[in-house]
């Protein structure tokens, strides 16, 4: 299956990934590869959230009000708006209340997302509301 919504390809674009399912890895400096770690201290979530925070900083600086278009739920996709104070709030607005994996690409105007969870999967976009300066 090849997804090209919003000009982004799930197969060919280098997308960032974040999941609320902890998957600690060990990085091997010699091979430059990551492998699953025998031990997990929960740092993987903090590290992933920090990277998401860095990736989305410029867009989050635009506005605290965000719009999501096409968020996949179990029985439909939705459009809505929400308010954020930080990167964790943004993630809560573009994910669901269960186990999920989010692949995303940040553009100058929006975040292109592909969300998969136990009930559904699909692509959508989220963007900050640009308020008129009148």
Helices and strands as residue ranges (DSSP letters): G 5-7, E 16-19, E 25-28, E 33-36, H 43-62, E 65-72, E 77-83, H 87-94, E 100-106, E 111-117, E 121-128
